[in-house]
Amino acid sequence: MTEMKYIKNLLSTSTGTEGSLLIVKQIYDTLIDEVEKVLLPRSEAGLYFGPGQIQGSSIDVDLATGGISVKVVAEGADIPIDNESYTSTNLKPTKYGVAIRITKEMLEDGKWNLLQHNIATTGKRFAENETNLILTQLQGCTNNVGGGAAITISDITTGMQYLEDADYTPTTLIVGNEVVNDLRNIDTFAEADKSGSTEMLQRGFIGRIYGMNVIRFSTNAAPSTTYAKYAYVIDNRYAYMIAEKRPVTVENFDLPANDMSAASVTQRIVVARMRDTATCRISTS
């Protein structure tokens, strides 16, 4: 009885330190990774050029800009001469890179392969950088709809009209976190969700609106947190293009003098707008 009383006293101490020594602990041997950010898929790029298509350090993309028009011709008169106009855009991939260095002691003593885990995390950073590059290009478009505190149906349809007036077809609505919240509070779409309509909404508004695919991007992967207030109506056939001279590449090596294992992770990539008027930016305050 005395021994049991002694144990109870240990468990009821003010600090709990002594009592914790009597509790069996299990150390979880699986690393809980960071949350995945929502990124923009490459399927939305109008053009993608891989390493095999870029012979030198850059690639030129030629775009027709119109210019030919049909004219009335009088009998016996010369037929007017007219020609198509063209413009060229040069895409020169920029090199991005991160070096990782892990001491041999950390590799020997760690519960996980720290080098491989760091490489995997670095791969995520490169994917986030690509979304960052895309958003920067979309943000620079000429067409802009200035909204109020929250996005409205009128904002969306006006953005669509900008594209349609230039003969493009709105295919995608790209939205930040705050705009997604606004959409969820628009009665028209909320009622469609309640009725089970999958044409207007799917998976919490990340579905289709007015025939456009709705794609959300994580504000934490954007160039700035203010991007959460933006939406972009695009024609994904013409909005932007990607040129990737070097995919994400990992080169492992050792540093004997420092007793370290290391890796270099690099990528050469560039994103550019293809046709400026194939995008309309919608901003909220």
Secondary structure, DSSP 8 states (H G I E B T S, - for coil): -HHHHHHHHHHT-SS-HHHHTTS------S-----------GGG-SEEE-GGG--SS-EEEEEEEE--------TT--------EEEEEEE--EEEEEEEEEEHHHHHH-SS-HHHHHHHHHHHHHHHHHHHHHHHHHHT-SEEEE--SS--HHHHHHHHHHHHHTT----EEEE-HHHHHHHHT-HHHHHHHHTT-TTT-STTT-SEETTEEEEE--GGGSSSGGGGGEEEEE-TTTSEEEEEEEEEEEEEEEEGGGTEEEEEEEEEEEEEES-GGGEEEEE--
